[in-house]
């Protein structure tokens, strides 16, 4: 039986430690191809590049696999890999391991998850992996065994159409992680603040800062599970339709 073709993507850039950990884990499971941004692309969401040319460059960080860097976004990387690099449609797309959380509302902004969601759009099983540590020297040693078992289950069982998995890891040694919990996305929002400064020309500029505010503490949410030492899996779908609202709006009176 042929090994599955696995596309590895991320948003932190081709040289980020997180993607190297993910690549090494995927090499145990299939034929690995890599297409990642040539620089950090965090917070890009589902952005695509349409107003400037895209370029890909073959590199040789790991000579055992086919590996490219791209000047575009994570979603650009998925599209280019599928149309210009891979021998055929991949059997699986994995994204990450992200340096930092992509739990709850962060999934909307995440370039890591956008790459996985692009896989779901294309009907390809896909998983986004994130560690709740934003530092460049984050310790990913607790992640591979969990990543392997989750990925093996996706390869074996597949995923429903239009669904990918959002997986987050707490910052704990492996022996302190309590297990894997399948959750729903917590209801949380980012409270934005803008740090205002002056440039050398005495003009204002701003750095976005802020913090995540969790508006609930239910035990079936990803935020609760992460705070209590679990690896979380949130099945994430691409259909944003609010079906419960359709019948309400159908009762409105539209006078045209």
C-alpha positions, 0 to 999 in steps of 0.5 A, spaced: 500 500 500 502 506 498 504 511 503 499 517 503 501 524 500 501 529 506 502 536 505 505 540 511 504 548 511 504 553 516 504 561 518 510 562 522 515 561 516 519 555 513 524 556 518 520 556 524 521 550 529 514 548 530 514 546 522 520 542 523 517 538 529 511 537 525 515 535 518 519 530 523 512 527 525 509 526 518 515 523 515 513 517 520 506 516 516 507 518 509 510 521 503 511 528 505 511 535 501 512 542 504 510 548 502 511 554 507 511 562 507 518 564 506 517 569 512 512 569 518 504 570 516 501 570 523 494 573 523 493 573 515 486 569 516 484 566 509 488 572 505 490 570 498 495 574 494 492 577 487 495 584 486 503 581 486 506 575 483 507 569 487 514 565 487 516 559 490 523 556 491 525 549 492 530 548 498 534 543 502 533 544 509 531 536 510 534 532 504 529 527 505 523 530 503 520 535 497 520 542 500 519 549 498 518 556 500 513 561 498 512 569 498 505 568 499 500 567 505 498 560 508 492 559 503 497 561 497 501 555 499 496 550 499 493 552 493 500 553 489 502 546 492 496 543 490 496 546 483 504 546 481 508 541 486 504 535 488 504 529 484 496 529 485 491 531 490 494 530 497 491 525 502 492 529 508 494 537 509 497 538 516 498 545 518 503 548 524 505 547 529 503 554 530 507 558 536 501 560 540 494 558 541 489 558 536 483 556 540 476 559 541 475 566 536 483 566 534 481 560 529 478 566 525 484 570 524 489 564 524 493 563 518 495 556 521 487 554 521 486 558 514 491 553 511 487 547 514 480 550 512 483 551 505 484 543 505 476 542 507 474 547 502 478 542 497 475 536 500 481 534 503 482 531 510 486 537 514 488 538 521 491 545 524 496 544 530 498 549 535 502 550 542 500 555 547 507 558 547 508 564 542 516 564 544 521 562 538 524 557 542 518 553 544 518 546 547 514 542 542 517 535 545 510 533 548 506 534 541 509 528 537 505 522 540 499 526 540 500 529 533 501 522 531 495 518 534 490 524 531 493 524 524 493 516 524 485 516 526 484 522 520 488 518 515 484 511 517 477 514 518 477 521 514 473 527 516 466 529 514 466 534 507 467 541 509 470 539 516 477 540 519 480 539 526 483 545 530 488 542 535 491 545 541 496 543 546 497 546 553 504 548 555 506 542 559 510 536 559 507 530 556 507 526 563 502 532 565 497 532 559 491 529 562 489 526 555 485 528 549 478 532 549 474 533 543 470 540 545 466 546 542 469 553 541 469 557 547 465 564 546 471 569 547 473 575 544 479 579 543 479 586 547 484 590 542 488 595 545 493 600 540 500 602 543 500 609 540 508 611 538 511 617 534 516 615 529 522 620 527 518 624 523 513 626 529 508 622 526 503 617 530 503 609 529 500 604 532 502 597 535 496 592 536 496 589 543 490 586 547 488 580 551 483 574 550 477 575 554 473 568 555 466 569 556 464 562 559 467 557 563 463 551 561 467 544 561 465 542 554 469 548 551 476 548 548 479 554 553 476 550 559 480 543 557 486 547 555 486 550 562 485 544 565 491 540 562 488 537 556 490 537 548 483 539 545 480 537 538 475 542 535 471 540 529 471 546 525 466 547 519 467 552 513 459 553 512 458 559 516 450 559 515 446 560 521 441 555 520 437 557 526 436 564 523 433 563 516 426 562 519 427 568 523 429 572 517 423 569 513 418 572 517 421 579 516 417 584 511 421 586 506 417 592 503 420 594 496 
